[in-house]
Amino acid sequence: MALDRFGLFGAGLANFTEVYAHYLKLGPNRIALGAHNTYLGIWVELGGVGLVLMLIALASQFFVAYRKDKGKGPTDLVRYAAEAACVGALIIALFADSLWVKAFWLPWVLLIWATRSRTSHAGSVTRSLRS
């Protein structure tokens, strides 16, 4: 029902509980809960446009990490572990509203760090070989 009305452009950031309370008709002593699914919450709050942009942002980081040359260095192991943690965070997001939880974003920060450290390390090795 909420997606019929707010599915395209959304109800606004952090308004899922308001939409939930409106459609559920809660009594005076009950409070509206958050979304049981991060993707559903994003879809209702930010609409289909916001959901697509969020998924593109997350997928683009996987794409950047995948494009890096695959070696057997210690930063590659960190990158593989960060990629696995990101996949785990995406799966957990199916069962919880984890958008505003630090544990959802930490693997993505680590993946960015691992990807950038590999690039920085390769550049410094190239510069030191030229000297």
N, C-alpha and C positions, 0 to 999 in steps of 0.2 A: 504494500500500500504506500509506504513512504517513498519507495523507488519510483512509483508512478508519478508522484508529484515533484520529487527532488532528484530524480535519477540523472537528469542531464546537467544541470548547473549546480545542484546541491543546496543544502539548507544553510550553509555557512560553517566556518570552522568552529569546532567544539559545540555544535548544536544538536548532536545526536540524541542526547538525553531529552531535550525539549521536543524533538520530533517523536521520540519514543513515548513520552508522556502524553502527547497530543493524540496519538493513535490508540494507545492502550487505555486511556481514560482512567488514570490512577485515582485512588481514593486520597483523602487528606493525609493519611499516615504512611503512605507508601511513597518511595522515591524511585525515580527512573534509573535504570542501570545503564551502563555503557554497552557498546556493541560487543557481541560475542565473537566477532570476527573483525580483524583489522581492516580487511578489504571492504567489507560491508560498511563499516564505519566511515571509511574514506569516501566510499561511493555516495552515501547519504549526505555527508557533510560537504564534500567538495564536488560531487557530481561525477558523471562519467568522464568529463574532461580532466578533473583532478586525479581520478583513479588512473587514467591512461598516462598522465604526466608522471605520477608517482612510479608506476611500473616501468616506464621508459627510463627514469632516473636510476632505478635500481638495476635494471637490465644493462644499462650502459656501463655501469661499473664492472659487471661481469665481463662485458665485451672488452673493456680496456685491459682487465686482468688476463683474459684469454689470449689477447693479441701479443702479449709480452712473450719473448722467446722462452721456451721451456728448457731450463737447465737443471742441474742437480746441486745448486748452491743452497746455503742455509736460508737465504731470503725466499727462494722458491718454496721451500718447505713451509715457511711462515705464510706465504701466499696461498698455498694449497689448504692449509689449516683455516685461514681466514675465509676462503671460498666455502669450505664445508660449514663453517659457523654461520655464514650468510644464508646458506641453504636451510640450515636449521632454524634460523630466525624467521625465514619466510614460511616455513612449515608451522612454527609456533603461532605465527600471525593468523593462521587459519582458525585457531581455537581460542584466541584471546585478543583483547584490544590492547595491543602493545605499541602503538604508534608513539606515545609519549613516554615510553619506558627506556631508560638508558641502555638496558640489555639488548634492545632491538637494534640500536644504532652503533653500539660498540664494535660488532663484527664488521660493519661497513667502514668504520674509521680504520680498523686494522687492515682491511683489504686495500684501502686507499694508501695507507702507509707502506704496506708490503709492495704494492705496485710501484709507488714512487721511489722507494728505497732501491729497488732493483734498477730502475732507470738511472738514479743518481749514482749508484755504485758502478754501473757499466760506463757512465760518462767519465767518472773519476779514473777508472782503470785505463780508458782510452787516452785521457789527457796525460797520465803518468807514463804510458808507453811512448808517447810522442816526445816527451822531454828527454 
